[in-house]
Amino acid sequence: MSATNTKMTEDKSAAISGWHAHEAEFVGEALASPQSGLSSAEAEARLKTYGANALAVAKPRSPLLRMLYQFHNLLLYLMMAAGLLTAFLGEWVDAAECYGVP
């Protein structure tokens, strides 16, 4: 593939979104990919240009951090605020109920 053809392919792929909504022939043409597949040389060139088609490995979270993220919830924060407000007003039973729900 020539440099001009590669540039044209990059422009097309950047302009088109929602690849899943298009016909296979259109996507193959836009990416300059023949229906029979890429040659070994072309696949190697694209691997060098774009890198491997792989997701980055996520760093695992510690068990403590995973447990703490269980409490990272807007509704939980609202219930805690309601519990503080009702405790401030002296409604101890209602405050206990607010803290007992989550």
N, C-alpha and C positions, 0 to 999 in steps of 0.2 A: 504494500500500500504506500502510495507516495505521501509526502508531507502535506500537500494540498488536500488530498483525500482525507487524511487523518484530521486536519483542521476542520474540514467541512463536517466530518462525523462528530467531532466534539461540539461544534456549534449546534448541530441538530439535536444531540442528546441533551445539551444544556437547555434548549428551548422547549423540549417536549417533557411534560410531566405526566404521571399516571401511566407508566408503560403497560400496566396490566389491562388497561382499557382499550388498547389498540390491537389490531390484527398482527399475527406473528410475522407475516410478510413485511408489513410496514416497519416493525421494530427491527427486523433483520436488515432491511435496507437502510434504515436510519443509522444503524451501528456498523454498516458495511460488513455484515457477517453473512457469508453464503449459507444456503440451506443445508449443504452437506457438512458444514462445520468449518472451523478455522484450520489452516495448515499448521504444522508444528512450528514453522518459522514465524508465522503470524501470531500464534498463541504465545510463543516465547517473547516476541517483540511487545505484545500487549502486557505481558507479565512484568517486563522491565519498565514499561511506561506507567502502568496503573497500579502495579503491585498485586499481591495475592488476593484472591477473593475469599477473605476470611474475616470473621469478627474478632475484635480484640478480646483477649481474655480478661475478664473482670477480676479484680482483686477480691478474694473472699473476705467477708466481714466476720469479726469475732462473734462468738455466741452472746457476749454481753451487749455489744452494739446492736445485734439483731433483736434482742429482747427490748432494748430501749426504743428502737424504731416502732415497736408495737404500740407505743404510747404517743406517737407523733401523728395526731389526728385532730382536726379542727373541732369536731363534735366533742371530743374528750376535753379539749381546752375550754369550750363553752360550758360544759357541765362543771368543770373545776371552778370557773368564774362564778357560776350560779351558786355553787356551794359556798364559796367565800362570801358572796353577797348575802346569802341567807344566814350564814353564821354571824356576819356583821350585824344583821338585824335581830339577832337573838333567837332565830328559829332553828334550834339545834337539831330537832328531829328531821326537818326538811333538808338541812345541810347534810346530815348523815345519809339521807336518801340520795342526794345528788352525788355523794362520793361512793355510794354503794352500787350505783347503776353501772358505771363503766366496768 
